[in-house]
């Protein structure tokens, strides 16, 4: 069974790796896994993401033994979904809801987290087969929006993404989110450039601990 969905539901954190330079993808991923991050998303905004994912799978045992999961984000069409799965992605994240993407992922046994914004879009994503609905962008919505959407639809699995930080993370979980997507808040670009992996590990561990507490 693809381990990505149980891992995300258990650990409640998806690390979004939206970077211009992926030459250090493997040591970065190793640092995050050491910190306790169990779901890593490399975004297709960088054309090197498929190679980065393949390299991480080949060189980091956690992604092949089920201890952690790696996936591709910013998947916007069927061709990109095919690219994601061809390079070994164990889950696919999209900024939009596309039924062809959802159907393709389901056919290949890969978890899929499409993006949606309004209650109607969120409900449609769920009905189309989303494993988790990425509420995006959540930056200007806040935890109360998650709570309001879940009031009439408590069966939804929602993952707010965008603007989630250590100050508001707990409020999102209290509002009913099953997970959060976090990127820039713990990806210190200068630390990555310096290959300061202890710094990256320390920042990530704060989010891991916060997700475990709530």
Number of C-alpha atoms within 10 A of each C-alpha: 8 13 20 26 20 13 19 22 15 14 19 24 25 25 24 25 25 19 20 12 13 17 12 12 21 19 17 21 26 19 21 26 22 15 20 20 27 25 28 29 27 28 24 22 15 16 12 17 27 22 15 20 26 16 15 22 20 13 13 16 13 16 24 16 11 14 16 21 27 26 27 30 27 22 23 17 15 17 11 17 25 16 16 27 20 11 18 21 26 28 27 27 29 25 19 22 25 20 18 14 25 25 17 16 24 15 9 11 14 25 24 29 30 32 26 26 19 12 17 11 16 26 17 17 25 21 12 16 18 26 21 25 31 31 30 23 16 19 13 10 15 18 22 14 18 23 19 14 19 18 13 10 13 12 9 22 21 27 29 30 21 22 19 22 16 14 8 12 21 17 18 23 21 14 18 21 25 21 25 25 22 25 22 16 16 22 22 15 14 10 13 18 11 10 14 16 18 14 17 22 22 16 17 24 20 15 22 20 14 15 19 12 8 12
